[in-house]
Every structure is written in structure tokens, then in C-alpha cells.
Amino acid sequence: MSETTFTAALDARARGILDSCTACGKCFEVCPMTGPAELAGNDSRAVTSAVRDLIAGEIGSAAAERWAAVCSGSGFCIPACPENVNPRFMLTLARLAVAKRKTADQQRQVGAVAFRKMSKAVRVLSRMQMAPDVLARFGDDDADDGPVDVVFYTGCNLRKTPHIALLCFDIMDALGIRYKVMGGPQMCCGIIQLRSADMPVSENVSYRTSDRFAAAKPSHVLAWCPTCHIQFSEVVLPGRKAAEPQKFGFEMAPFVTFIADRLDRLKPLMKHRVEKRVALHEHPGVAGVSEAAERILRAIPGLEFVDTAQPSVGYMCNQLNALPAYKRDLHKQVLEAAADAKVDVLAGVYHVCHRELCSHERDWPFEVVNFLELVGASMGITREDGFKRLKKLQDANAILADVAELAKAHNLSLDLVQDVVLGELLAEQPLELRR
């Protein structure tokens, strides 16, 4: 355990924000969520001043609480701040202050229920798609595999769409990158407990995981999930690096930008033409990821990149959950823009977006894929998207029949599988299918 506790590190950084933030309101003015959340008419200085009050343990205001609650992590606020404060992190602290109003028992209960729900879904959905020998590629142990260049951190929920992670492994294998895979609920980032203000458990979870990163001695920890990337790079690691800079000397980086920086090595491996018109479903939250994905796609021979000028907000689709009607409208706009542009493929980056959008492939005249599937096709690599195949069935009984053999191989009861199919796989459909 670090000498500096998680709470103490966050408190110190909160004091730094209170010392630096002048409540000028520029972060509020550039936020894309104020309009959809019906906050745009508020005085920007008053709202940001009330956010400061929340962080300081004072009352704040309803508008400040609402703004913190609907923050989708787009990150437009970060370069807008003239005082070099990270307003996205500032709103994280504001949400934490609100969550701390619950009793300690309530905080633990909320965090525990949410974690158990997530963990069950990850365990079952991953095993519905992977044989035991394939699942073994996801590591989950502390074995010394020798020197590594990077840790590939799956987080938890990427495992619900394992074909994406497997394509990441394939690309790193082809590039000769030495890597260790870490992640899963046993190596969570601690975001669920942080959101419920269960600080002791959030510290235990996030500090244990970051300790395991450090033990591997990588140059980089590559995160696929933007939630995990932001949780470690903006919330957890700044305090840990300040306390123990030698131990936590690695860089946290998005996998997509890391690979795009090695595009000169990847391009010769993309030998097969992919004759498709492709639009990219983008999110701006983690700086450089959308641009890196576009660079990679444009390097694929035969591929025509089509800019459909889709709305770009949040760091992943689930960050819009606080405004469900707005989210449904955005998804509809994304699909309509792709159809109007007559693309062959709508390619996403993140796993949550793929889970929410992939079944729409049934209703629209284009494929919905993860962009790495196109990279893989150009490299001669194919990984079946089992999640999409199952979700497009739209029938629990048909899905159960499909996965029965894998469920047996993993000792999963069909009652448990059915519970996850109905409560997770089929239920995660923000915009209804046409039929």
C-alpha cells in the first residue's frame, strides 16, 4: 500500500484546484452537455463557482450537481481552462462530493451491487463466446512471463466483446511487441466504487491493480477502455506517481494511439485490399484516439474513408446514459448519416458503443463493426464477432441453444446464462430496433 492514501491524494489535488480555479466559467461554456441537459441558460460563472463549493464540502447548487451528473467526459473543457485546471477531473470530484452524502453503509452497498452485476455479466458473456483455451489468453495471473514492453489492460467490460481484444493481441504479435495481458473484475480500475464514494474499496482495487502494473515493469500500460484510461491517468496515478515516482514510471496510453504511432511498421503488414466505404463512429474524450483510428483506416489499401460529420460527444456511448432521450437521438443521427453517405461499413472504436449499435446492422444497409476488424481483414486475420452474432438473433432461446456447448465447457448453468442474456445482452439497446 502506498504511503499516501487515495483519499489523501484526492484531497490534496482538490485543494490545488480550489487554489487555481477562478470560476471563470469557460469550461461550462464549451461543454456539449449543457444544452441537452437544459443548463445552457445558467450563468457560467455561478455554476462553476458552485462546483467549487461542492468540492470544498459546501452546498453548491442544483445546476452544479446537474452539470456534474451529466458530464460525458468529452474533454473539450480541458484546453479551454486558462488556469490549467482539468475541469473533467474537477467534475469527478464534484460527483464524489455528492455521493459522499450517503452513509458509509449505503456507499458500500451501492458499490457492491454494481460491482457484482458487472462481474457476473463479464464472466458469463466472455465464456459464451470463448473456449477455455482462448479465454486463457487473457492472463489473469501474476506469473512472471519475463520482460515485457507493455501491459495490455483490458479493463473489465472489453471482455464482453472478446474479438476486439483478440485483434489487439494479433496486431501486437505481428508487430513483435512483448506484452502481458491484465484485467478482468479481479483487476478492476476501481471506478464503480469511486462513483459510489466507497473510498476504502476503491483504493484497495485501484491501488492493487496499479501495483500489478508496476510489478511488470512496462514502458507503457495500454488501455483499451476510455473509462479505465481516464480513471488511472487522471484520478489514480497522479497521486501514486507523486508519492512513488520510481515505482510508477510507466506511461498510461490508449492502445489505438500507441499503434498509430507505429503505423510505419503496421502498414507493410496490411497487404490485402479492403474495398469498402467506411465511416467512423467517434468519441472525443480521450485525446487523439479518433484521429489515430482515422489514420489507421486511411492506411488500409482499397478502403475509402468517408467523413459523415456525425455528432461527436462523450468518451463512450454509455457516458450519455444520464440523458437517455438525447442518447437515442444521437444514435439515430449516427445511423442516418451513415445511410445517407451510402457507406458499406460503420466502424466504431470502443466496446460499449459496439454492444449498443451492432444489432442495428439488421435494419440498415451497412455493416457495423469494430475498426480493428478492417485492420485484421487487411492483415489476413479474422476474429468472429460472437457478441454481434448472438445479439442479432434477438431471441433468448435461440441464443441459449447456440451457446449451450460453451456454457457446459465453462460449467455455467443455463439459468445463469439466460439471466445474463435477458438482463444484459438483449436489454442493452438504447435505440429500439425497427423490428
C-alpha positions as CSV (number, residue, x, y, z in Angstrom):
1,M,0.0,0.0,0.0
2,S,1.3,3.4,-0.9
3,E,2.2,5.8,2.0
4,T,-0.3,8.3,0.6
5,T,-3.9,7.1,0.8
6,F,-6.2,7.5,-2.2
7,T,-8.4,9.9,-0.2
8,A,-5.5,12.0,1.0
9,A,-4.2,12.2,-2.6
10,L,-7.5,13.3,-3.9
11,D,-8.0,15.8,-1.1
12,A,-4.6,17.4,-1.9
13,R,-5.4,17.7,-5.5
14,A,-8.9,19.2,-4.6
15,R,-7.1,21.9,-2.6
16,G,-4.9,22.6,-5.7
17,I,-8.0,23.0,-7.8
18,L,-9.6,25.3,-5.3
19,D,-6.5,27.4,-5.2
20,S,-6.2,27.6,-9.0
21,C,-9.8,27.7,-10.3
22,T,-11.1,31.3,-10.7
23,A,-14.7,30.1,-11.6
24,C,-14.3,32.0,-14.9
25,G,-16.9,29.6,-16.5
26,K,-15.1,28.9,-19.7
27,C,-15.3,25.1,-19.1
28,F,-19.1,25.4,-18.8
29,E,-19.3,27.5,-21.9
30,V,-17.6,24.8,-24.1
31,C,-19.4,21.8,-22.6
32,P,-21.6,20.0,-25.2
33,M,-23.9,18.6,-22.5
34,T,-25.3,21.9,-21.1
35,G,-27.8,22.2,-24.0
36,P,-29.2,18.7,-23.8
37,A,-29.3,18.9,-20.0
38,E,-31.2,22.2,-20.2
39,L,-28.5,24.1,-18.4
40,A,-27.4,26.4,-21.1
41,G,-29.3,29.4,-19.7
42,N,-27.4,29.4,-16.4
43,D,-24.7,31.9,-15.6
44,S,-21.4,30.0,-16.3
45,R,-19.5,31.8,-13.5
46,A,-22.2,30.9,-11.0
47,V,-22.3,27.3,-11.9
48,T,-18.5,26.8,-11.8
49,S,-18.4,28.7,-8.5
50,A,-21.0,26.3,-7.1
51,V,-18.9,23.3,-8.4
52,R,-16.0,24.7,-6.4
53,D,-18.4,24.9,-3.4
54,L,-19.3,21.2,-3.8
55,I,-15.6,20.2,-3.8
56,A,-15.0,22.3,-0.7
57,G,-17.7,20.4,1.1
58,E,-20.3,23.2,0.9
59,I,-23.8,23.2,-0.5
60,G,-23.2,24.1,-4.2
61,S,-26.3,24.4,-6.3
62,A,-28.8,22.2,-8.2
63,A,-27.3,23.4,-11.5
64,A,-23.8,22.5,-10.4
65,E,-24.9,19.0,-9.3
66,R,-26.8,18.5,-12.6
67,W,-23.8,19.6,-14.7
68,A,-21.5,17.1,-12.8
69,A,-24.1,14.3,-13.2
70,V,-24.4,14.7,-17.0
71,C,-20.7,15.2,-17.7
72,S,-19.9,12.8,-20.6
73,G,-16.2,13.3,-20.4
74,S,-15.8,14.8,-23.9
75,G,-12.8,16.8,-22.7
76,F,-13.4,20.0,-24.6
77,C,-13.2,21.8,-21.2
78,I,-9.6,20.8,-20.6
79,P,-7.8,23.0,-23.2
80,A,-10.4,25.8,-22.5
81,C,-9.2,26.3,-18.9
82,P,-6.9,29.3,-18.7
83,E,-5.6,28.2,-15.3
84,N,-4.5,24.7,-16.5
85,V,-7.1,23.0,-14.2
86,N,-8.6,19.8,-15.5
87,P,-12.4,20.6,-15.3
88,R,-13.3,17.0,-16.2
89,F,-11.4,15.8,-13.0
90,M,-13.0,18.8,-11.2
91,L,-16.4,17.4,-12.0
92,T,-15.3,13.9,-10.9
93,L,-14.6,15.5,-7.5
94,A,-18.0,17.2,-7.5
95,R,-19.8,14.0,-8.2
96,L,-17.8,12.3,-5.5
97,A,-18.8,15.1,-3.0
98,V,-22.5,14.5,-3.8
99,A,-22.1,10.7,-3.4
100,K,-20.4,11.2,0.0
101,R,-23.7,12.5,1.3
102,K,-24.9,8.8,1.6
103,T,-23.9,6.9,4.7
104,A,-20.9,4.6,4.6
105,D,-23.2,1.6,4.6
106,Q,-25.1,3.0,1.6
107,Q,-21.9,3.7,-0.2
108,R,-20.6,0.2,0.3
109,Q,-24.0,-1.3,-0.7
110,V,-24.3,0.7,-3.9
111,G,-20.8,-0.1,-5.0
112,A,-21.0,-3.8,-4.1
113,V,-24.3,-4.3,-6.0
114,A,-23.0,-2.5,-9.1
115,F,-19.7,-4.5,-9.0
116,R,-21.4,-7.9,-8.6
117,K,-23.7,-7.1,-11.6
118,M,-20.8,-6.1,-13.8
119,S,-18.6,-9.0,-12.7
120,K,-21.4,-11.6,-13.5
121,A,-22.0,-10.1,-16.9
122,V,-18.3,-10.1,-17.8
123,R,-17.8,-13.6,-16.6
124,V,-20.8,-15.1,-18.4
125,L,-20.7,-13.1,-21.7
126,S,-17.0,-13.8,-22.2
127,R,-17.5,-17.5,-21.7
128,M,-20.5,-17.5,-24.0
129,Q,-18.0,-16.6,-26.8
130,M,-14.7,-18.2,-26.0
131,A,-13.5,-21.7,-25.5
132,P,-11.4,-22.2,-22.3
133,D,-8.1,-22.3,-24.3
134,V,-8.9,-18.9,-25.9
135,L,-10.0,-17.4,-22.6
136,A,-6.7,-18.4,-21.1
137,R,-5.0,-15.8,-23.4
138,F,-6.5,-13.1,-21.1
139,G,-3.9,-13.8,-18.4
140,D,-5.4,-13.1,-15.0
141,D,-2.4,-14.3,-13.1
142,D,0.8,-12.9,-11.6
143,A,3.1,-15.3,-13.4
144,D,6.4,-13.9,-14.4
145,D,6.4,-14.0,-18.2
146,G,9.8,-12.4,-18.5
147,P,10.5,-8.8,-19.7
148,V,7.6,-7.1,-21.4
149,D,7.4,-3.9,-23.5
150,V,3.8,-3.1,-22.5
151,V,0.9,-4.2,-20.3
152,F,-2.3,-4.5,-22.3
153,Y,-5.0,-3.7,-19.9
154,T,-8.4,-5.0,-21.0
155,G,-10.3,-3.5,-18.0
156,C,-13.4,-5.4,-17.3
157,N,-16.1,-4.8,-19.9
158,L,-13.9,-5.3,-23.0
159,R,-14.2,-9.0,-22.3
160,K,-17.9,-8.9,-23.3
161,T,-16.7,-8.3,-26.9
162,P,-13.5,-10.5,-26.8
163,H,-13.0,-10.4,-30.6
164,I,-11.8,-6.8,-30.2
165,A,-9.2,-7.8,-27.6
166,L,-8.1,-10.8,-29.6
167,L,-7.5,-8.5,-32.6
168,C,-5.3,-6.3,-30.3
169,F,-3.3,-9.3,-29.4
170,D,-2.9,-10.3,-33.0
171,I,-1.7,-6.9,-34.0
172,M,0.9,-6.8,-31.2
173,D,2.0,-10.3,-32.1
174,A,2.5,-9.2,-35.7
175,L,4.5,-6.1,-34.6
176,G,6.7,-8.2,-32.3
177,I,5.6,-6.3,-29.2
178,R,6.2,-8.2,-26.0
179,Y,3.1,-7.8,-23.8
180,K,1.3,-9.0,-20.7
181,V,-2.4,-9.1,-20.6
182,M,-4.1,-7.8,-17.4
183,G,-7.7,-7.0,-16.5
184,G,-11.0,-8.5,-15.6
185,P,-13.0,-7.9,-12.4
186,Q,-10.2,-9.2,-10.3
187,M,-8.1,-6.3,-11.7
188,C,-10.7,-3.6,-11.9
189,C,-9.8,0.1,-12.1
190,G,-12.0,0.9,-9.1
191,I,-14.3,3.3,-10.9
192,I,-17.5,1.6,-9.7
193,Q,-16.6,2.1,-6.0
194,L,-15.4,5.6,-6.7
195,R,-18.8,6.5,-8.2
196,S,-20.5,5.2,-5.0
197,A,-17.9,7.0,-2.8
198,D,-16.8,3.8,-1.2
199,M,-13.3,5.1,-0.9
200,P,-11.6,2.2,1.1
201,V,-12.7,-0.4,-1.5
202,S,-11.9,1.9,-4.5
203,E,-8.4,2.4,-3.0
204,N,-7.9,-1.3,-2.5
205,V,-9.0,-2.1,-6.0
206,S,-7.3,0.6,-7.9
207,Y,-4.0,0.5,-5.9
208,R,-3.8,-3.3,-6.2
209,T,-4.2,-3.1,-9.9
210,S,-1.7,-0.2,-10.4
211,D,0.8,-2.2,-8.2
212,R,0.5,-5.1,-10.6
213,F,1.1,-2.8,-13.5
214,A,4.3,-1.5,-11.8
215,A,5.5,-5.1,-11.0
216,A,5.6,-5.9,-14.7
217,K,8.0,-3.0,-15.3
218,P,6.5,-2.0,-18.7
219,S,7.3,1.2,-20.6
220,H,3.5,1.6,-21.2
221,V,0.2,0.4,-19.9
222,L,-2.1,0.3,-22.9
223,A,-5.7,0.8,-22.0
224,W,-8.5,0.0,-24.5
225,C,-11.3,1.3,-22.3
226,P,-11.5,5.1,-22.0
227,T,-13.1,4.8,-18.6
228,C,-10.1,2.8,-17.4
229,H,-7.7,5.2,-19.1
230,I,-9.2,8.3,-17.5
231,Q,-9.6,6.6,-14.1
232,F,-5.9,5.7,-13.9
233,S,-4.3,8.6,-15.8
234,E,-6.4,11.4,-14.2
235,V,-7.6,10.0,-10.9
236,V,-5.4,7.3,-9.5
237,L,-1.9,7.5,-10.9
238,P,-1.2,11.3,-10.3
239,G,-1.2,10.7,-6.6
240,R,0.7,7.4,-6.8
241,K,3.4,8.9,-9.0
242,A,3.8,11.9,-6.7
243,A,4.3,9.6,-3.8
244,E,6.5,6.9,-5.5
245,P,7.7,8.3,-8.9
246,Q,10.3,5.5,-9.4
247,K,7.8,2.7,-8.9
248,F,5.2,4.2,-11.3
249,G,7.4,5.3,-14.1
250,F,5.3,3.8,-16.9
251,E,3.1,5.8,-19.2
252,M,-0.6,5.2,-19.5
253,A,-1.6,5.3,-23.2
254,P,-4.6,4.4,-25.3
255,F,-3.9,1.3,-27.4
256,V,-5.1,3.0,-30.6
257,T,-2.7,5.9,-30.4
258,F,0.1,3.6,-29.4
259,I,-0.5,1.5,-32.6
260,A,-1.0,4.6,-34.8
261,D,2.4,5.9,-33.6
262,R,3.8,2.6,-35.1
263,L,1.9,2.9,-38.3
264,D,5.1,2.7,-40.4
265,R,5.6,-0.8,-39.1
266,L,1.9,-1.8,-39.4
267,K,1.4,-0.6,-43.0
268,P,3.6,-3.3,-44.6
269,L,1.5,-5.9,-42.8
270,M,-1.8,-4.6,-44.3
271,K,-1.4,-6.3,-47.7
272,H,-4.9,-7.2,-48.6
273,R,-7.2,-4.6,-50.2
274,V,-10.4,-3.8,-48.3
275,E,-12.7,-2.3,-51.0
276,K,-15.2,-0.6,-48.7
277,R,-16.6,2.8,-48.0
278,V,-16.2,3.3,-44.2
279,A,-17.5,5.9,-41.7
280,L,-16.0,6.1,-38.2
281,H,-18.2,6.4,-35.1
282,E,-16.2,8.8,-33.0
283,H,-15.9,10.0,-29.4
284,P,-13.5,12.8,-28.5
285,G,-13.0,12.1,-24.8
286,V,-9.5,10.5,-24.9
287,A,-7.4,12.9,-26.9
288,G,-6.1,11.6,-30.2
289,V,-7.9,8.3,-30.3
290,S,-10.4,9.2,-33.1
291,E,-7.7,10.8,-35.1
292,A,-5.4,7.8,-34.7
293,A,-8.2,5.4,-35.7
294,E,-8.8,7.5,-38.8
295,R,-5.1,7.5,-39.7
296,I,-5.0,3.7,-39.4
297,L,-8.1,3.3,-41.5
298,R,-6.8,5.6,-44.3
299,A,-3.7,3.5,-44.4
300,I,-5.7,0.3,-45.4
301,P,-5.3,-0.3,-49.1
302,G,-8.6,-0.1,-51.0
303,L,-10.5,1.5,-48.1
304,E,-12.3,4.7,-48.8
305,F,-12.8,6.8,-45.6
306,V,-16.0,8.8,-45.5
307,D,-16.4,11.7,-43.1
308,T,-20.1,11.7,-42.3
309,A,-19.8,14.7,-39.8
310,Q,-21.5,12.7,-37.1
311,P,-22.1,14.2,-33.7
312,S,-19.1,13.7,-31.5
313,V,-19.6,13.8,-27.8
314,G,-18.6,12.0,-24.7
315,Y,-15.8,9.5,-24.3
316,M,-18.0,6.4,-24.9
317,C,-21.7,5.9,-25.6
318,N,-22.5,4.8,-22.0
319,Q,-21.4,8.2,-20.7
320,L,-24.6,9.6,-22.2
321,N,-26.8,7.4,-20.0
322,A,-27.9,10.3,-17.8
323,L,-29.8,11.7,-20.8
324,P,-31.4,8.6,-22.5
325,A,-33.6,10.5,-25.0
326,Y,-30.6,12.6,-26.1
327,K,-28.6,9.4,-26.5
328,R,-31.2,7.7,-28.6
329,D,-31.4,10.7,-30.9
330,L,-27.6,10.7,-31.3
331,H,-27.6,7.0,-32.2
332,K,-30.4,7.7,-34.8
333,Q,-28.3,10.5,-36.2
334,V,-25.2,8.3,-36.5
335,L,-27.1,5.6,-38.3
336,E,-28.9,8.0,-40.6
337,A,-25.7,9.8,-41.5
338,A,-24.0,6.5,-42.4
339,A,-27.0,5.5,-44.6
340,D,-27.2,8.9,-46.3
341,A,-23.5,8.6,-47.1
342,K,-24.1,5.2,-48.6
343,V,-21.2,3.6,-46.7
344,D,-20.6,-0.1,-46.6
345,V,-19.4,-0.1,-43.0
346,L,-20.0,1.9,-39.9
347,A,-16.8,1.3,-37.8
348,G,-16.7,2.0,-34.1
349,V,-13.7,2.2,-31.8
350,Y,-15.0,1.3,-28.3
351,H,-16.6,-1.8,-27.0
352,V,-19.6,-0.3,-25.3
353,C,-20.5,1.6,-28.5
354,H,-20.3,-1.7,-30.4
355,R,-22.5,-3.5,-28.0
356,E,-25.2,-0.8,-28.3
357,L,-25.0,-0.3,-32.0
358,C,-24.1,-3.7,-33.6
359,S,-27.6,-5.2,-33.7
360,H,-28.8,-2.2,-35.9
361,E,-26.9,-4.0,-38.7
362,R,-30.1,-5.9,-39.2
363,D,-32.0,-2.8,-40.1
364,W,-29.6,-0.7,-42.1
365,P,-27.8,-1.2,-45.4
366,F,-24.3,-1.3,-43.9
367,E,-22.2,-3.5,-41.6
368,V,-21.5,-2.3,-38.0
369,V,-18.0,-3.5,-37.0
370,N,-15.1,-2.5,-34.8
371,F,-12.5,-0.7,-36.8
372,L,-9.8,-3.3,-35.9
373,E,-11.8,-5.9,-37.9
374,L,-10.9,-3.9,-41.0
375,V,-7.3,-3.8,-40.0
376,G,-7.4,-7.5,-39.4
377,A,-9.0,-8.1,-42.8
378,S,-6.2,-6.2,-44.5
379,M,-3.6,-8.3,-42.5
380,G,-5.4,-11.5,-43.3
381,I,-6.7,-12.0,-39.8
382,T,-10.3,-12.8,-38.9
383,R,-11.8,-12.9,-35.4
384,E,-15.5,-13.8,-35.3
385,D,-17.7,-11.2,-33.6
386,G,-19.6,-13.6,-31.4
387,F,-21.4,-10.8,-29.5
388,K,-23.0,-9.4,-32.6
389,R,-23.9,-12.8,-34.0
390,L,-25.7,-13.6,-30.8
391,K,-27.4,-10.2,-30.3
392,K,-28.7,-10.2,-33.9
393,L,-30.6,-13.3,-33.1
394,Q,-32.9,-11.2,-30.8
395,D,-34.2,-14.5,-29.3
396,A,-33.2,-15.7,-25.8
397,N,-34.0,-19.4,-26.6
398,A,-32.0,-19.3,-29.8
399,I,-29.1,-17.7,-28.0
400,L,-29.2,-20.4,-25.3
401,A,-29.2,-23.2,-27.9
402,D,-26.3,-21.5,-29.6
403,V,-24.0,-21.3,-26.5
404,A,-25.1,-24.4,-24.7
405,E,-21.9,-26.3,-25.5
406,L,-19.6,-23.4,-24.4
407,A,-21.7,-23.0,-21.2
408,K,-21.2,-26.6,-20.4
409,A,-17.4,-26.3,-21.1
410,H,-17.3,-23.4,-18.5
411,N,-19.7,-25.0,-16.0
412,L,-22.2,-22.3,-16.5
413,S,-25.8,-23.1,-15.7
414,L,-28.3,-22.3,-18.4
415,D,-30.4,-20.4,-15.9
416,L,-27.4,-18.1,-15.2
417,V,-26.8,-17.7,-18.9
418,Q,-30.4,-16.9,-19.6
419,D,-30.4,-14.3,-16.8
420,V,-27.4,-12.5,-18.4
421,V,-28.8,-12.8,-21.9
422,L,-32.1,-11.2,-20.9
423,G,-30.7,-8.7,-18.4
424,E,-27.6,-7.6,-20.3
425,L,-27.1,-8.8,-23.9
426,L,-30.6,-8.1,-25.1
427,A,-31.5,-5.4,-22.7
428,E,-28.6,-3.1,-23.7
429,Q,-30.5,-1.5,-26.6
430,P,-30.8,2.3,-26.2
431,L,-32.4,2.8,-29.6
432,E,-35.0,0.3,-30.4
433,L,-34.6,-1.9,-33.5
434,R,-37.1,-1.4,-36.3
435,R,-38.5,-4.9,-35.8
